[in-house]
């Protein structure tokens, strides 16, 4: 366990050297590998929740009777809630100094609630609501929203801990480890339905019910989320207020003002707004892949649009395999990226987004499940990039005073594109002949624009 009491000399708190890296003051100490491990390990469980949502949500909703033209509604509420909750979570956690820390308490609350929702969600079709009934759809929508909301409550402390405790020299390493553990969890979560099917569990169910393979994947994911979160909760000790102020060079003789979120937004660093533009286009591309890939592959490869058919459920399983495959690619890419230099971030940001775009267009149009699988290696590179570099570049542009608040506000740049994309889908989907492949192609165009827009970003304080 890391010790952070002021005035004590420990291995965890090496005396910081007076040096600069890439133009940023390196006041924070070098952390031992055990501390970085503990503050990133819980991402395994958190990303199991996100991966199950991304790989199985379209499958679940269409299985219980959702019209593909209405899928946008189910992906609208989670980011809408996230836009309001994440900034508030960041703002209040900045001032939550307790015996358990100021970020960890939110993980203590968020993890158990996420586990409960993960247990309830896949049983949506098992409560007798009826295929396509309004009750079933409302239940599913609320469960999806709560799962996304509290999964983000679990994820936020990991991002904020990195901003609070990791110095510039170790920042690439810490953010890479976060993603490496995340993708390890993603690999397991994505493969679970496929593996359970191979072990003989039924992958089909009566009309309107979710297959047992998906139900058990969620139950296993819930257990992993709880266990891995406990590792972080019990093994990471955050800095106390005096130590935090010392390392971030904050003046403790003056009462620190608590600015409103609106005031913080108006005074946000230039990089905040520039990265938000990149996020706008890249997250629309990601969201349209989540939403339409299963249906597009079912039609192009398995020649079916019937959610109750074995072909459609096979497409759902294969999308899970593809998700695991891209997680492996992302994990390997993370090991490579951890060794790159800080002044190369913009280059790798663009490379990642263009790789993502190529993968989307291939999956949208191919008639071979194996080509789709191989293409998702590029998707893994892009997914790692989108979930790592914007946050790394933002935190190196902050001064340490309101890190949580700014990371919470920056979550709007993740949520708003999904809201825009969902609302736009109600107009665009009928215009493209209700083609799920065409919706992915639109996502490809958005991702390309995002790749080019990286050029406008200026990183630094």
N, C-alpha and C positions, 0 to 999 in steps of 0.2 A: 504494500500500500504506500502511496506517496504521502509524504508529510510536508506540510506547507506552513508551519508555524513560523512567524517572524522571529528572526534572530537565531534560529537553529541552523546548524550546518548539517546537511544531509546530502546523500548522493543525488536525490531528486532535484535539489536546488543548487546546482553549481553556480559559483559566482559569475554573473554575466560579464562578458568582456565588452569593452568599449569598441565596438566595430559596427560597420554598416554592411548590409547585404542588399543589393539592388535598390539602394537609395532609402532603405527603411531602417530605423533604429532598432538594434537587437537588444532591447532591455530585458526581455524575458529570458529565463534560464533554459539550459538544455535539459530536456526531460529524459529519464531512463526509458529504455524500450518497454519495460514492464508497465509503465504508466501509460504510454501511448497505446500499448496493447489493450489495457483495461478500458481506456476511454474510447476505443473504437470497436471492441469485440461485440458489443451489444447490437451493432448494426446488422449482424447475421439475422437475428430474429425480426428486427424492424423491416428489413428488406424482404423477408419471407412474406410478411403481410402485404407489402407493396407489390411484390411479384405475383402473388396469388390474385390480387386485385387486377393488375394489368393483364395477366394471361388468362384469367378465368371469368372476369366480370361480364364481358360481352357474351360469352358462352352461357353463363348462368341466366342473364336477363332474357336472352332469346329463347332459352330452354323453358322458362316459365311463361312465355307468351308475349314478349315485347316485340312489337313491329320494328324492323331495322330502321325505319324512318324516325322512330321515337327514341333511338338510343342516346341521342344528344342530351335528353332530359336527365338520364342517369349519370352522366358525366358532368352535369352542370352544377348540382348542389354541392358536391364536395369542394371544388375550388372556390365556390361562393362563400362557404363557411370559412375556408382557409384564409381568404382575404381579410376577414375581420378578426379571426382568432389568433393567427400567427403574429401579427404586429402587437396585439395586446399581450400575448404570451412573452414576446421578446421584451416589451417595455417593462412589464411587472417583474420578470425574472431578473432584469438588471438591478432591481432593488430588493430582491428576495434573499437577504442574507440570513441564513438559518444555520443551525448546528449540522445540517446535512448538506450545506452548500446553497447555491442559488439557482443552479440549473437542474441538479439531481432531483429535487422535490417534484418537479414536473414529470420526470420519468417515473417516479414512484407512483404518481397518480395515473399517468397516461397508460402505462403498460397493462395493469389489470383490466382497465376498461376496454382496451383494444382486444385483449384476450377474450373477454365476454362476447363482444360483437363478432369476433371471428368464429366463435363457437355457434352463434345463432344464425349468422348470415346464410350458410349453405343449405340450411333446412327450410329456406323460403318456400319451396314447393311441397313441403311435407306437412304443412299445417292445415291442409284442406281449404285453402283460400279459393282454389279453382284456377284452371289454366287461363291466363290472360285477364283475370279479374282485377278490378281496381284495388281491392284490398291487398292482393299479392304484390302488385306493382308499387303501391305506396310503401308497404313493408320493406320491399327490396330497396327502394330509393332511400328510405331513412337509414336502413342498415349500412348501405354503401357509403352514405354521407358520414355516418358516425365512425365507420371503419377508417375512412380516409382522414377524417378530422383527428382522431386520437392516434392514428399511426404517425401523423405529422407532429402531434404533441410529443410522441416518443422520439421522433427523429431530431426535433429542434435542439434538445439539450446536447446532442453529439456535435452538431455544427457549432453551437455556442461555446462548448468546452474547448474546441479547437481554436476559436478566436480568442478565448480568455487566457489559455495556458500555453499555447505552442508558439515558439519564436519563429522568426522568418526562415532560418536555416532548416528547421524541421517541418515547416508548413506543408511543403509538397509531400513529405513522407507521411505525415499524419492524415492529410486528406486522401492520399492514395490508400493508406491502410483502411480508412473508413470504407472506401469503395471496394477494396479487395474483400473485406469481410461481408460487405453488402452483397456482392456478387456470389460469394460462397453460399450465402443463404438463398440467393435467387436461384442458383443452380439446383439446390435441393428442392425448393418450393415448386419450381417449374417442372421438374421431372417426376414429382410425386404421383400425379394422376397416371402418367405413362407407366411408371414402375408398378403401381398398385394394379393396373390392368394386366401387366405381364405376370403378376403373382396370382391372377385368377379372380380379382375383384371385378364386379360387373361395371361396365363403362356406359351402360344405357339404363334408362329408368322409365317408368310409366309416363305418359304425356304430362308435362307440367312439373315433373319432379327432377331434382338435380341428381345425377349419378352418384353412387357411393364413393367412387374414386375421388370426386371433387370434394365431397363432404369430409372424407378422412384426410385429404390434403390440408384442408383448413384446420382440422383438429390438431394435426401434427404441427402445423405452423404456429398455432396458438401456444402450444406447449413450448416450442423453441423460443418464441418471443419472450415468454415469462422467464425462462431459465437464463438466457443470455443477458436480459436486462438486469437480472439480479447480480451478475458478475460486475457490471459497471457500477451499479448502486453501492455494492459493498467494497469494491476495490479502488475506487477513485475518490480522493479527498481534494476538494477544490480549495483554492486560495482563500484565506480569510480576508476581510476588507482591507486591513493595513498592508498585507503582503501584496494584494492585487494592486492597490494604489502605488506601492513602491515600484513594482515591475512595469506598470503602465504609466509611471511618472505623473500621477495625479496629485494635485495639491490638497492634502487632507486638512489643512488649516482653514480652508474656506468651505462653507456649506455648498455641497454640490447641488446645483439646480436640477430639477427633473423636468425637462422640456416636454411639451406635448408631442404626440406623434406627428401632428400637422406641422409643427415648427421644425421637427427633425427632418421631415420630408422636404421642406422648403430649403433646408441647409444641407441636404444630402450631397456627398462628394460627386464630382462629375462622373466618375466611373459607375456610380449607382444607376444613373439614367442611361448611360451608354450600354451597359450590360443588360438593362431592361429591354432595350430595343432588340438586342440579339435574342433574348429569352422569348420575346413575343413570337418571333417566327419559328424558332426551334421547338418551342413547346406545342405549337399548333401541329407541327409535323409529327411529334411524338404522340400527341393525343389521337390523331387520326389513324395512326398505326395501331394503338391499343384498341380503338373502337372497331375498326373495320378489317383488320388482318384475318381474323378467323373466318368471317363471312366471305371475304375475297378468296381465300384459299379453298374454302369449301366449294365455292362455285367454280373456280378455275382448275382445281386439281381433282376434287372428288365429285364434281358435277352435280351438286345438290345445293338447294337453298332452304331445305326443310330442317329446322333445328332439332326435330325429334329423330332424324335419320341417323343411322350408324356412321354414314359418311361425314355428316356435320360434326358429330361427337369425335370422330377420328381427327378431323381438322383441329378441333379444340385441343385434343391431346398433343397433336403435332406442333401446334403453336406453343404449347408448354415445353416441348423438347427444344424448339427453336429458342425459346427464352432462356433455357438452361445453357444452350450452346453459346448464345451471345454473352451470357454471364461468364462463361469460361474465357471467351475472347476478351471481355472487359477486364477480368481479373489479371490475365497475362499482360494486357496493355497497361494496367495499373502498375505492375511491377516494373515495366519499362519507363512509364512516366515518372515514377518516384525518383528516378536517377537523372531527370532532365533539369536544366537550369531555369532559374526564376525568370530570366529575361527572354525565355523562349515561349512563354505561356500563350501569347497571342497566336503564334504559329500553330501550336498544337490544338488550340481552340478551333481554328479554322479547319485544320485537317480532320478533326473529329466530326464536325458538322457536315462536311462534304462526304465523309465516309458514311455517315448516317443517311444522307440523302440518296446515295447510290443503292444502299440496301433497301430502302423503302420502295423505290421504283422497280427493283427486281422482284420483290415479294408481291407487289401489286399486279404484276403482269405475267409471271412465270406459270407454266403448267407442270412443273416438276417440283415435288416436295423436297428433293435433295438440293436443287439449286436454291430454293428458298432458305433451306437450312444453312448452306454455305454463305449466302448473302448476309445472314444475320451475324456473322463474325464482324462485318463492318458496322452493323447496328450496335454491337457491343462496344466498339471503339467510340461511337458517337454517344451512346448512353453514358459511358464513363465520363466523357468530356462534359456533357450537359450537367451532370450531377456533381462535378468536381471543380472545374476551372472557374465558372462564374463566382462561386463562393470564395475560392482562394483569392481571386483578383479583387473581390469586394473587401474581404477582411484586411488585405494589405493596404487598402485605401482608407481604413478607419483609424481613429486615434485611441480606441480602447474605452472611451467614456460611455458609449451607448451601443456596444456591439450587438447585444441581444435585440434591441429595438430595431436596429438597421437590418439585421438578418430576418427579423419578423416582417418588416416592411418590404424587404426584398422578395419575400415569399409571394407578394402580390404579383411580381413579375413572372411567377410560376403559375399562379392561379388565374390571373386575368386572361392570358392567352387561351386557357382551356375554356373559360366562359365565352370568350369571343368565338372560339372554334365551335363550341356546342351550339350557340345561337345561330351562327352562320350555317351550320349543317342543316337546319330546318328549311333553309332556302336553297342551299347548294345541292343537297341530296336529290330532291325531285328534278332539279335542273339537269343533272347528269344521268338521268334515267334510273335513279335508285341503284346505281352501281357502286358497290363498296370498293371495288378496285379504283374507280375514278376518284373517290374520296381520298384514297391513299396517294394517288398521283398529285392531288392538290397539296397534300402534306409534304410531298417531295419538293414541290416548288417553294413552299414556305421554308423548308430546311435549307435549300440552296441560297435563298435570300439571307437567311440567318448566317450562313457561312461567310458571305461577302460582307455583312454588316459588322463582323468582328473588327474590321479595319478602323472603325470609328472609336474604339475603346482606348481610353487613356488610364492606365493603372498607376496608382500611387497616391500619396497624401497630398 
